[in-house]
């Protein structure tokens, strides 16, 4: 009887040690987890498609499915100056009105297990469009996107970051035009004095202390008479304004 009890104690002890060992290994795996684990293409596409399929994100307006041929990811200081996070940009299929803003951008937090902090539909960008523009240790993303819809051209230039885990817009400029964008017979829709084009030509300028500002050239074209499109274009009043805007 004593012998059986001893055997049982040994079995329980070995089981306890094995369990502790497994727990230790699991804890070790978790402690070794970082955002590099989110570079697996198949895994990322599954996450991206699940976000799109939920239809509960107001930042995603018409992406219908994920394009598994287009994929960009990088790790950097996106939420604060001490902890790195990973962003993933995945191409997608979207309605024509979205133009080039047919990509899904996902921001991940990866302390113990990954977590999606933000996801939204955006235009395309590359590694060259990521930089700390106001010297606060947090990286900004610069995106250009454009579309032509129902005879109107629209372009958006935007600079934002994810400081403290939420999207913060540092600068945005929306250009729109009905000139040479597929809309004809302008005299039927517009009258003298109407703005037919308002565009922003934006570029980043490096100033002192590694900070940047946006050089913004705003061009406005105003209807100044004419019965045909050719006459309207010839008579346009053009107004130019150049401004340098600091990024805070």
C-alpha positions as semicolon CSV with decimal commas, in nm:
position;residue;x (nm);y (nm);z (nm)
1;X;0,000;0,000;0,000
2;X;0,282;0,236;0,096
3;X;0,454;0,150;-0,230
4;X;0,146;0,247;-0,434
5;X;0,117;0,574;-0,246
6;X;0,482;0,653;-0,316
7;X;0,434;0,580;-0,685
8;X;0,128;0,805;-0,694
9;X;0,321;1,085;-0,525
10;X;0,600;1,048;-0,781
11;X;0,354;1,065;-1,070
12;X;0,187;1,376;-0,928
13;X;0,526;1,537;-0,862
14;X;0,646;1,467;-1,218
15;X;0,321;1,598;-1,357
16;X;0,352;1,912;-1,147
17;X;0,711;1,967;-1,263
18;X;0,614;1,904;-1,625
19;X;0,327;2,150;-1,596
20;X;0,553;2,412;-1,439
21;X;0,808;2,354;-1,713
22;X;0,542;2,399;-1,982
23;X;0,413;2,714;-1,814
24;X;0,767;2,844;-1,795
25;X;0,818;2,777;-2,166
26;X;0,489;2,947;-2,251
27;X;0,583;3,249;-2,041
28;X;0,921;3,255;-2,209
29;X;0,759;3,252;-2,553
30;X;0,532;3,538;-2,453
31;X;0,819;3,740;-2,312
32;X;1,014;3,685;-2,634
33;X;0,717;3,789;-2,853
34;X;0,771;4,104;-3,057
35;X;0,621;4,276;-3,358
36;X;0,846;4,080;-3,594
37;X;0,604;3,792;-3,541
38;X;0,350;3,995;-3,739
39;X;0,543;3,977;-4,065
40;X;0,383;3,647;-4,167
41;X;0,196;3,726;-4,488
42;X;-0,087;3,475;-4,450
43;X;-0,149;3,571;-4,087
44;X;-0,164;3,942;-4,170
45;X;-0,405;3,890;-4,460
46;X;-0,638;3,689;-4,236
47;X;-0,642;3,970;-3,980
48;X;-0,693;4,236;-4,249
49;X;-0,982;4,052;-4,413
50;X;-1,149;3,993;-4,075
51;X;-1,134;4,369;-4,005
52;X;-1,296;4,446;-4,342
53;X;-1,562;4,177;-4,300
54;X;-1,684;4,320;-3,968
55;X;-1,824;4,634;-4,136
56;X;-1,808;4,822;-3,805
57;X;-1,524;5,068;-3,872
58;X;-1,616;5,419;-3,986
59;X;-1,260;5,466;-4,113
60;X;-1,325;5,197;-4,377
61;X;-1,591;5,311;-4,622
62;X;-1,575;5,085;-4,929
63;X;-1,294;4,829;-4,920
64;X;-1,462;4,501;-5,009
65;X;-1,175;4,255;-4,994
66;X;-0,801;4,232;-4,936
67;X;-0,553;4,208;-5,224
68;X;-0,302;3,945;-5,116
69;X;-0,041;4,062;-5,370
70;X;0,023;4,399;-5,206
71;X;0,182;4,418;-4,863
72;X;0,409;4,659;-4,669
73;X;0,506;4,654;-4,302
74;X;0,753;4,826;-4,074
75;X;0,823;4,867;-3,704
76;X;0,896;5,206;-3,549
77;X;0,802;5,455;-3,276
78;X;0,446;5,527;-3,387
79;X;0,266;5,582;-3,053
80;X;0,543;5,713;-2,826
81;X;0,917;5,769;-2,825
82;X;1,002;5,464;-2,612
83;X;0,797;5,172;-2,743
84;X;0,794;5,042;-3,098
85;X;0,477;4,939;-3,275
86;X;0,419;4,779;-3,611
87;X;0,211;4,916;-3,895
88;X;0,088;4,708;-4,186
89;X;-0,037;4,846;-4,518
90;X;-0,238;4,599;-4,726
91;X;-0,382;4,665;-5,071
92;X;-0,752;4,615;-5,126
93;X;-1,037;4,617;-5,375
94;X;-1,264;4,919;-5,336
95;X;-1,527;5,124;-5,516
96;X;-1,421;5,362;-5,792
97;X;-1,489;5,672;-5,583
98;X;-1,205;5,577;-5,347
99;X;-0,944;5,635;-5,618
100;X;-0,600;5,552;-5,481
101;X;-0,731;5,534;-5,122
102;X;-0,790;5,161;-5,151
103;X;-0,544;5,036;-4,891
104;X;-0,600;4,913;-4,537
105;X;-0,361;5,053;-4,276
106;X;-0,339;4,865;-3,945
107;X;-0,153;4,976;-3,631
108;X;-0,055;4,695;-3,393
109;X;0,050;4,696;-3,030
110;X;0,273;4,401;-2,940
111;X;0,362;4,403;-2,571
112;X;0,253;4,050;-2,473
113;X;0,010;3,955;-2,747
114;X;-0,072;4,159;-3,054
115;X;-0,364;4,400;-3,049
116;X;-0,509;4,620;-3,320
117;X;-0,498;4,983;-3,203
118;X;-0,628;5,143;-3,522
119;X;-0,735;5,044;-3,873
120;X;-0,851;5,259;-4,162
121;X;-0,871;5,306;-4,537
122;X;-0,589;5,520;-4,678
123;X;-0,384;5,597;-4,987
124;X;-0,050;5,436;-5,052
125;X;0,284;5,527;-4,898
126;X;0,636;5,387;-4,863
127;X;0,912;5,384;-4,605
128;X;1,030;5,720;-4,742
129;X;0,700;5,876;-4,629
130;X;0,763;5,791;-4,262
131;X;0,966;6,037;-4,052
132;X;0,968;6,232;-3,726
133;X;0,866;6,573;-3,859
134;X;0,834;6,769;-3,535
135;X;1,119;6,614;-3,331
136;X;0,902;6,460;-3,058
137;X;1,031;6,106;-3,111
138;X;0,707;5,986;-3,274
139;X;0,701;5,908;-3,645
140;X;0,459;6,081;-3,882
141;X;0,317;5,936;-4,203
142;X;0,264;6,147;-4,515
143;X;0,004;6,024;-4,763
144;X;-0,116;6,148;-5,101
145;X;-0,438;6,007;-5,243
146;X;-0,650;6,104;-5,539
147;X;-0,966;6,017;-5,726
148;X;-1,173;6,124;-6,025
149;X;-1,547;6,081;-5,980
150;X;-1,848;6,224;-6,166
151;X;-1,633;6,480;-6,348
152;X;-1,453;6,608;-6,040
153;X;-1,090;6,553;-5,940
154;X;-1,010;6,524;-5,571
155;X;-0,665;6,498;-5,412
156;X;-0,577;6,481;-5,044
157;X;-0,236;6,550;-4,891
158;X;-0,226;6,446;-4,527
159;X;0,026;6,419;-4,244
160;X;-0,071;6,228;-3,931
161;X;0,063;6,018;-3,646
162;X;-0,069;5,772;-3,390
163;X;0,058;5,942;-3,076
164;X;-0,086;5,775;-2,764
165;X;-0,257;5,514;-2,986
166;X;-0,505;5,735;-3,169
167;X;-0,481;5,899;-3,509
168;X;-0,388;6,267;-3,492
169;X;-0,393;6,483;-3,805
170;X;-0,107;6,735;-3,812
171;X;-0,189;6,873;-4,155
172;X;-0,437;6,809;-4,434
173;X;-0,511;6,978;-4,766
174;X;-0,798;6,886;-4,996
175;X;-0,772;6,984;-5,363
176;X;-1,071;6,971;-5,598
177;X;-1,129;7,066;-5,959
178;X;-1,382;7,033;-6,242
179;X;-1,130;7,149;-6,503
180;X;-1,003;6,873;-6,733
181;X;-1,159;6,610;-6,507
182;X;-1,422;6,473;-6,744
183;X;-1,698;6,728;-6,681
184;X;-1,803;6,928;-6,987
185;X;-2,058;7,200;-7,060
186;X;-1,944;7,392;-6,754
187;X;-2,155;7,693;-6,850
188;X;-2,472;7,491;-6,780
189;X;-2,370;7,417;-6,421
190;X;-2,149;7,708;-6,314
191;X;-2,182;8,083;-6,335
192;X;-1,937;8,371;-6,329
193;X;-1,773;8,403;-5,988
194;X;-1,782;8,030;-5,910
195;X;-1,460;7,853;-5,807
196;X;-1,381;7,581;-6,059
197;X;-1,053;7,470;-5,910
198;X;-0,886;7,493;-5,569
199;X;-0,559;7,303;-5,549
200;X;-0,280;7,271;-5,295
201;X;0,076;7,199;-5,402
202;X;0,243;7,078;-5,081
203;X;0,603;6,995;-4,997
204;X;0,801;6,937;-4,679
205;X;1,073;7,185;-4,590
206;X;1,336;7,110;-4,328
207;X;1,393;7,397;-4,088
208;X;1,621;7,433;-3,784
209;X;1,657;7,160;-3,518
210;X;1,547;6,885;-3,759
211;X;1,191;7,011;-3,758
212;X;0,980;7,044;-4,070
213;X;0,710;7,268;-4,203
214;X;0,478;7,238;-4,501
215;X;0,522;7,475;-4,794
216;X;0,167;7,517;-4,923
217;X;0,099;7,677;-5,263
218;X;-0,275;7,733;-5,293
219;X;-0,404;7,799;-5,645
220;X;-0,765;7,904;-5,707
221;X;-0,923;7,934;-6,052
222;X;-1,244;8,136;-6,072
223;X;-1,505;8,140;-6,350
224;X;-1,483;8,485;-6,516
225;X;-1,726;8,452;-6,804
226;X;-1,759;8,253;-7,124
227;X;-2,019;8,043;-7,303
228;X;-1,808;7,742;-7,400
229;X;-1,559;7,544;-7,194
230;X;-1,279;7,685;-7,410
231;X;-1,390;8,042;-7,341
232;X;-1,429;7,974;-6,968
233;X;-1,076;7,829;-6,944
234;X;-0,935;8,126;-7,134
235;X;-1,102;8,381;-6,904
236;X;-1,027;8,217;-6,570
237;X;-0,904;8,437;-6,289
238;X;-0,608;8,268;-6,115
239;X;-0,522;8,348;-5,752
240;X;-0,197;8,222;-5,596
241;X;-0,108;8,216;-5,227
242;X;0,203;8,062;-5,068
243;X;0,220;7,980;-4,698
244;X;0,468;7,794;-4,476
245;X;0,294;7,598;-4,200
246;X;0,478;7,466;-3,895
247;X;0,404;7,114;-3,775
248;X;0,339;7,084;-3,401
